[in-house]
Amino acid sequence: MSEAARSLLQRWGASFRKGTDFDSWGQLVEAIDEYQILARHLQKEAQSQHNNSEFTEDQKKTIAKIATCLELRSAALQSTQSQDEFKLEDLKKLEPILKNILTYNKEFPFDVQPVPLRKILAPGEEEHLEFEEDDEEGGAGAGSPDSFPARVPGANEGTLLPRLPSEPGMTLLTINIEKIGLKDAGQCIDPYITVSVKDLNGIDLTPVQDTPVALRKEDTYVHFNVDIEIQKHIEKLTKGAAIFFEFKHYKPKKRFTSTKCFAFMEMDEIKPGAIVIELYKKPTDFKRKKLQLLTKKPLYLHLHQTLHKD
């Protein structure tokens, strides 16, 4: 086993145990957080190219199935119906499989399939591809969106999470994403926004959430009108944290979902009411070191903030 593979498996194992510990203690918000972050890491590895991976194709299929099970348990914990749709004891059966993934050769214990994801590029990865048509001429709007592969099942509804329980003296934040201004708004296919909260090193502080696909497009605006519940009390966010908004859309010619631009809001900008924030060119710079405005035109991301305090 290579050192890189050993290190990966140790990190995944620690994250898996942390999630199941939270789950067994009844700390459901923390468990969901851990499960979703680990699922994203596993899905990313499962989608990696053969020469960039420490694992065989069969091993990657098993890794992807474990990611699906993490998502199923996370969804069960968020369900108002029942938390038994995918049980904790079922999930715990997967820990030895993940730990011994390099030698595991039995049938997977649950009848689940890897989610057939489109290619989701890491921030900046699309910069290394051939030139993309982002201007008004040509653009990604040609053809009917219905003729292209469907998004991930359920993606049209997004992956939004409910508001956390209130705590005395603590503040929760709801952000309504109203609309985003873009010169070629009408050409964007299946546009949505990924919302994340990062520390100064670009590390996730809360689960990442995707909005549903936009409500409508008109003129130079893509309209969302969707509420995002930030999954941490404001007082518990680390100094220098920021909330990021990545605008993504589907590129039919390349058959992947691409980040078009991003915006962010720092802690001193958290206050009730409307706010407009500037748009920056990709790749998303979570460390906020090399920022380039997307356009000189007066086009922004329009938000409305609501603070909840007991």
C-alpha positions as CSV (number, residue, x, y, z in Angstrom):
1,M,0.0,0.0,0.0
2,S,1.4,3.4,-1.0
3,E,1.9,6.1,1.7
4,A,-0.7,8.2,-0.1
5,A,-3.3,5.5,0.0
6,R,-2.6,4.7,3.7
7,S,-3.0,8.4,4.6
8,L,-6.3,8.6,2.7
9,L,-7.7,5.5,4.3
10,Q,-6.7,6.8,7.8
11,R,-8.4,10.2,7.2
12,W,-11.5,8.5,5.8
13,G,-11.6,6.1,8.7
14,A,-11.3,8.8,11.3
15,S,-14.0,10.9,9.7
16,F,-16.3,7.8,9.4
17,R,-15.9,7.0,13.1
18,K,-16.4,10.7,14.1
19,G,-19.7,10.7,12.1
20,T,-21.0,7.5,13.6
21,D,-20.0,8.6,17.1
22,F,-22.0,11.8,16.7
23,D,-24.9,9.8,15.3
24,S,-24.9,7.4,18.3
25,W,-24.7,10.3,20.8
26,G,-27.7,12.0,19.2
27,Q,-25.7,14.9,17.9
28,L,-27.5,14.8,14.5
29,V,-26.3,18.1,13.1
30,E,-22.7,17.2,13.6
31,A,-23.2,13.7,12.3
32,I,-24.9,15.0,9.1
33,D,-22.0,17.5,8.7
34,E,-19.4,14.7,9.0
35,Y,-21.2,12.3,6.7
36,Q,-21.7,14.8,3.9
37,I,-18.1,16.1,3.9
38,L,-16.8,12.5,3.9
39,A,-19.3,11.5,1.1
40,R,-18.0,14.4,-1.1
41,H,-14.4,13.3,-0.5
42,L,-15.2,9.7,-1.4
43,Q,-17.2,10.7,-4.5
44,K,-14.3,12.9,-5.7
45,E,-11.9,9.9,-5.4
46,A,-14.4,7.6,-7.1
47,Q,-14.6,10.0,-10.1
48,S,-10.8,10.6,-10.4
49,Q,-9.0,9.5,-13.5
50,H,-7.2,6.1,-13.3
51,N,-3.7,7.5,-13.4
52,N,-4.6,10.1,-10.7
53,S,-6.0,7.5,-8.2
54,E,-4.5,5.1,-5.7
55,F,-7.4,2.7,-6.3
56,T,-8.6,0.3,-9.0
57,E,-11.9,0.9,-10.9
58,D,-13.6,-1.9,-8.8
59,Q,-12.4,-0.3,-5.6
60,K,-13.6,3.1,-6.7
61,K,-17.1,1.6,-7.4
62,T,-17.1,0.3,-3.8
63,I,-16.0,3.7,-2.5
64,A,-18.8,5.4,-4.5
65,K,-21.3,3.0,-2.9
66,I,-20.1,3.8,0.6
67,A,-20.6,7.5,-0.3
68,T,-24.1,6.7,-1.4
69,C,-24.8,5.0,2.0
70,L,-23.4,8.1,3.8
71,E,-25.8,10.2,1.8
72,L,-28.7,7.9,2.6
73,R,-28.0,8.0,6.4
74,S,-27.6,11.8,6.2
75,A,-30.9,12.0,4.4
76,A,-32.6,9.7,7.0
77,L,-31.4,11.9,9.8
78,Q,-32.9,15.0,8.1
79,S,-36.2,13.2,7.4
80,T,-39.2,14.2,9.4
81,Q,-40.8,10.8,8.7
82,S,-38.3,8.3,10.1
83,Q,-34.6,8.0,10.9
84,D,-34.7,4.3,10.2
85,E,-34.7,4.5,6.4
86,F,-31.0,3.7,6.5
87,K,-30.0,2.7,10.1
88,L,-26.8,3.5,12.0
89,E,-26.1,-0.1,12.6
90,D,-26.2,-0.7,8.8
91,L,-23.8,2.2,8.2
92,K,-21.4,0.8,10.8
93,K,-21.1,-2.5,8.8
94,L,-19.3,-0.4,6.1
95,E,-16.4,0.8,8.4
96,P,-14.3,-2.5,8.0
97,I,-15.0,-2.4,4.2
98,L,-13.6,1.1,3.9
99,K,-10.7,0.3,6.2
100,N,-9.8,-2.8,4.0
101,I,-10.8,-1.4,0.7
102,L,-7.6,-2.6,-1.0
103,T,-8.3,-6.3,-0.2
104,Y,-12.1,-6.3,-0.1
105,N,-13.5,-8.7,-2.7
106,K,-17.0,-9.7,-1.4
107,E,-20.4,-8.5,-2.6
108,F,-21.4,-5.1,-1.3
109,P,-23.8,-5.7,1.6
110,F,-26.5,-3.2,0.4
111,D,-28.3,-2.9,-2.9
112,V,-27.2,0.7,-3.7
113,Q,-25.6,2.2,-6.8
114,P,-23.0,4.9,-7.1
115,V,-24.8,8.2,-7.9
116,P,-24.3,8.7,-11.7
117,L,-22.7,12.1,-11.3
118,R,-21.9,14.3,-14.2
119,K,-18.3,15.4,-14.2
120,I,-18.0,18.0,-11.4
121,L,-14.7,19.9,-11.8
122,A,-12.7,21.1,-8.8
123,P,-12.3,24.9,-8.7
124,G,-9.9,25.9,-11.4
125,E,-9.7,22.5,-13.1
126,E,-11.7,23.8,-16.1
127,E,-9.0,26.4,-16.6
128,H,-6.8,23.6,-18.0
129,L,-9.3,22.5,-20.6
130,E,-9.4,24.1,-24.1
131,F,-11.0,27.5,-24.3
132,E,-14.6,27.6,-23.1
133,E,-17.3,29.7,-24.8
134,D,-18.2,32.2,-22.0
135,D,-19.0,35.2,-24.2
136,E,-22.3,36.3,-25.6
137,E,-21.5,34.9,-29.1
138,G,-22.1,31.2,-29.3
139,G,-22.1,30.4,-25.6
140,A,-23.5,27.4,-23.9
141,G,-27.1,28.1,-24.7
142,A,-27.3,26.4,-28.1
143,G,-29.6,23.4,-28.3
144,S,-32.4,22.2,-26.0
145,P,-31.4,21.5,-22.4
146,D,-33.7,18.5,-22.5
147,S,-31.4,16.7,-25.0
148,F,-28.6,16.5,-22.5
149,P,-28.0,14.0,-19.6
150,A,-30.1,14.7,-16.6
151,R,-28.5,16.1,-13.5
152,V,-27.9,14.0,-10.4
153,P,-31.2,12.5,-9.2
154,G,-32.8,15.1,-6.9
155,A,-30.4,17.8,-7.9
156,N,-33.3,20.0,-9.3
157,E,-34.5,20.2,-5.7
158,G,-31.0,21.1,-4.4
159,T,-29.3,19.9,-1.2
160,L,-30.6,22.5,1.2
161,L,-30.6,21.8,4.9
162,P,-33.1,22.9,7.5
163,R,-32.4,25.6,10.1
164,L,-30.5,24.5,13.2
165,P,-32.2,24.4,16.6
166,S,-31.9,27.7,18.4
167,E,-29.6,28.1,21.4
168,P,-29.9,30.9,24.0
169,G,-27.8,33.9,23.2
170,M,-26.8,32.5,19.8
171,T,-27.5,33.9,16.3
172,L,-28.6,31.9,13.2
173,L,-28.4,33.4,9.7
174,T,-30.9,32.8,6.8
175,I,-29.7,34.1,3.5
176,N,-32.2,34.6,0.7
177,I,-30.5,34.4,-2.7
178,E,-32.7,36.6,-4.8
179,K,-30.9,36.9,-8.2
180,I,-27.6,37.2,-9.9
181,G,-26.7,39.6,-12.7
182,L,-24.9,38.2,-15.7
183,K,-24.5,39.6,-19.2
184,D,-25.4,36.1,-20.8
185,A,-27.9,35.1,-18.1
186,G,-30.3,33.6,-20.7
187,Q,-27.7,31.2,-22.0
188,C,-27.0,29.4,-18.8
189,I,-28.3,25.8,-18.7
190,D,-29.4,24.3,-15.3
191,P,-27.9,27.2,-13.3
192,Y,-27.6,26.7,-9.5
193,I,-25.4,28.1,-6.7
194,T,-23.2,26.2,-4.3
195,V,-23.0,27.8,-0.9
196,S,-20.2,27.0,1.5
197,V,-18.6,28.5,4.7
198,K,-14.8,28.5,4.7
199,D,-12.1,29.5,7.0
200,L,-9.1,31.5,5.9
201,N,-7.4,28.3,4.6
202,G,-10.4,27.4,2.5
203,I,-11.5,24.6,4.9
204,D,-15.2,23.8,5.1
205,L,-16.8,24.9,8.4
206,T,-20.3,23.7,7.6
207,P,-21.8,21.2,5.1
208,V,-21.8,22.5,1.5
209,Q,-25.3,23.2,0.1
210,D,-26.6,23.4,-3.5
211,T,-29.6,25.5,-4.4
212,P,-32.3,24.0,-6.7
213,V,-32.0,25.0,-10.3
214,A,-32.9,28.7,-10.8
215,L,-36.6,29.6,-11.1
216,R,-36.2,31.7,-14.2
217,K,-33.9,33.7,-16.4
218,E,-34.7,37.2,-17.8
219,D,-32.6,39.9,-19.4
220,T,-29.4,40.0,-17.5
221,Y,-30.7,38.2,-14.4
222,V,-31.0,34.6,-13.2
223,H,-33.6,34.5,-10.4
224,F,-33.5,32.0,-7.5
225,N,-35.5,33.4,-4.5
226,V,-34.3,30.6,-2.3
227,D,-33.4,30.6,1.4
228,I,-30.1,29.1,2.7
229,E,-29.9,28.2,6.3
230,I,-26.3,28.6,7.5
231,Q,-25.4,25.5,9.4
232,K,-23.5,27.1,12.3
233,H,-24.4,29.8,14.9
234,I,-22.6,33.0,13.8
235,E,-20.8,33.2,17.2
236,K,-19.2,29.8,16.5
237,L,-17.7,30.8,13.2
238,T,-13.9,31.2,13.3
239,K,-12.3,34.7,12.8
240,G,-11.8,35.4,9.1
241,A,-14.5,33.0,7.9
242,A,-16.5,33.8,4.8
243,I,-19.6,32.6,3.1
244,F,-19.0,31.7,-0.6
245,F,-21.5,31.5,-3.5
246,E,-20.3,29.7,-6.6
247,F,-22.5,30.1,-9.7
248,K,-22.5,26.9,-11.7
249,H,-24.1,25.8,-15.0
250,Y,-24.0,22.9,-17.4
251,K,-21.8,22.9,-20.5
252,P,-23.4,20.6,-23.0
253,K,-20.5,20.6,-25.4
254,K,-18.1,19.4,-22.7
255,R,-20.7,17.5,-20.7
256,F,-19.8,18.8,-17.3
257,T,-21.0,21.3,-14.8
258,S,-18.7,24.3,-14.6
259,T,-18.2,27.2,-12.2
260,K,-18.8,30.4,-14.1
261,C,-18.1,32.9,-11.3
262,F,-18.2,33.3,-7.5
263,A,-18.9,35.8,-4.8
264,F,-18.3,35.9,-1.0
265,M,-19.5,37.6,2.1
266,E,-17.2,38.2,5.1
267,M,-18.3,38.3,8.7
268,D,-18.5,42.1,9.0
269,E,-21.1,42.0,6.2
270,I,-23.5,39.9,8.2
271,K,-26.3,42.3,9.1
272,P,-30.1,42.2,8.5
273,G,-31.5,43.4,5.2
274,A,-30.6,43.5,1.6
275,I,-27.0,43.4,0.3
276,V,-25.4,43.2,-3.1
277,I,-21.9,41.7,-3.5
278,E,-19.4,41.7,-6.3
279,L,-18.8,38.8,-8.7
280,Y,-15.3,37.4,-9.3
281,K,-13.7,35.4,-12.1
282,K,-13.1,31.7,-11.6
283,P,-11.3,29.7,-10.3
284,T,-12.9,30.1,-6.9
285,D,-10.3,31.6,-4.6
286,F,-11.3,30.4,-1.1
287,K,-8.3,32.0,0.4
288,R,-9.2,35.3,-1.1
289,K,-5.6,36.1,-2.2
290,K,-5.9,36.7,-6.0
291,L,-9.3,38.2,-6.8
292,Q,-10.3,39.4,-10.2
293,L,-13.7,41.1,-10.8
294,L,-15.8,39.3,-13.4
295,T,-16.9,42.4,-15.1
296,K,-16.8,46.2,-14.9
297,K,-20.5,46.3,-15.6
298,P,-22.9,46.9,-12.6
299,L,-23.8,43.2,-12.2
300,Y,-24.0,41.6,-8.7
301,L,-25.3,38.8,-6.6
302,H,-28.4,40.1,-4.7
303,L,-29.0,38.7,-1.2
304,H,-31.3,39.4,1.7
305,Q,-30.2,38.4,5.2
306,T,-32.3,37.6,8.3
307,L,-30.8,37.0,11.7
308,H,-32.6,34.8,14.3
309,K,-31.6,35.2,18.0
310,D,-33.2,33.8,21.1
